Amino acid sequence: MTKAQIGLIGLGTMGSNLALNIAEKGHAVAVYNRTASKTGAFFENAADLRERIVPCATLAEFVAQIRPPRPVVLMVQAGKAVDEQIAALREHLEAGDMIIDAGNANFRDTIRRFGELEGSGLTFVGMGVSGGEEGARHGPSIMVGGAQEAWRQIEPILTDIAARFQGEPCAAWLGEGGAGHFVKTIHNGIEYADMQMIAEIYGLLRDGAGLSAGEMATIFQRWNSGPLESYLVEITAEVLRASDGATGGPLVDAILDRAGQKGTGRWAAVEAQLMGIPATTIETAVAARSLSAERDLRLKAQGAYADALPTGRLVADEAFIRDLEHALLAAKLAAYAQGFAVMEEASTEFRWDLPLGTVARIWRAGCIIRSQFLSEIAAAYDQAREPAHLLLMPAFVDTMTMASPALRRVVARGVEAGLPVPALAAALTWFDAFRQGRGTANLIQGQRDFFGAHGFERVDAQGDHHGAWSK
Ligand code: ATR
């Protein structure tokens, strides 16, 4: 049997599907998993793709089965497992071989691993892969960080296995070091915001207007043929439409309102904070998931406040439903603008020179936030002559001018009714502050100078000034 062109370690859900994808695209792949029984079961289930899969029971055998220079994809649990697996692999690999961490690594760990492997003769690549199980199997969005030369070596296989948007592969080299995993982290942060905003709209319709899951499914389905067309809106309609085998009612009504999180959304919020870039929609979405997890506390609070503070009703007439659609569009645009601003800052701070138009382009298919709207973002970046904020680009100034009044009405209705709209409100209030040329931080500077003599700048003179405060 000819040797494999690539190796893959870690046959969990993502790893198994990625290995099948690689084999299906015509590349022979050697596979290895810590627990050998999983390797056997995987191979048994690979059907006619078996002819391009080489199952290996030991690392020595695995390495021997790959043609040098060997690209080895790691799809093991993020964190300690990656370090352990790299240490074990180093015993077997040779100079020129490449380790590609395709898991959900924190980009700071990725940067550390680049440092640790420097001078080892091995090439390291940090690769963000988005699209879940389905994406891994049939075409994910692939965000590559590392040396450009390393990308050139693996580009043919990666473009073969990536998703395609109108024929263009959704895989790209984004920059050195942790660039790929960083962009994946921001992708997930935006995904959190997107999902939270959709859930808030659902809450207004369910708790304010009393719509059934089926009625809401129809609304989301309709929105999926307009400017909100996206994977998340599409699956929202499907989730709302699904019925429960046990009760016969809508499945969504039987699902507990406690959301999980693996941490990547939180990393996005933390990194935004560390860089001093406002990403309020992402931060709020992370906080909302955390509050969702505190179900017992919420139930007690409902008991404590329900009688005194009842929630109000909303009327889901045509005008309100149109407002919800535009509100979601405006809020979503604010979330993307925040996420892209974080990437812009990181690009400077880490000297990645991130191609933001390319980032938008490779998110158009394969990944969870894929949407029509990303084509507009890509086009806007392509047309911008210098780095620019998304909400200053003419196409998006028009969108916000058209859609933000609806966001304001929707947030106001939600707030008045006592229904939670934290991410929609975060988008709106950030947008209002963003477009305020004369803000209110002059008062904060006055306070800081009053209690700590921190000084302030004046509107009419250069230099550092102090007030003659009477204390
Ligand atoms: P999934 O894709 O299913 O979400 P994951 O939880 O991120 O997967 O990772 C699971 C994979 O990491 C498995 O292949 C697991 O190997 P086992 O089948 O032996 O559990 C692998 N893994 C976890 N810890 C590991 C470690 N310390 N060393 C090597 N592989 C490890």
Residues whose N, C-alpha, C, O or C-beta is under 5 A from the ligand:
A	BS01	ATR	G10 L11 G12 T13 M14 G15 N33 R34 T35 K38 M75 V76 Q77 A78 A81 E84 Q85
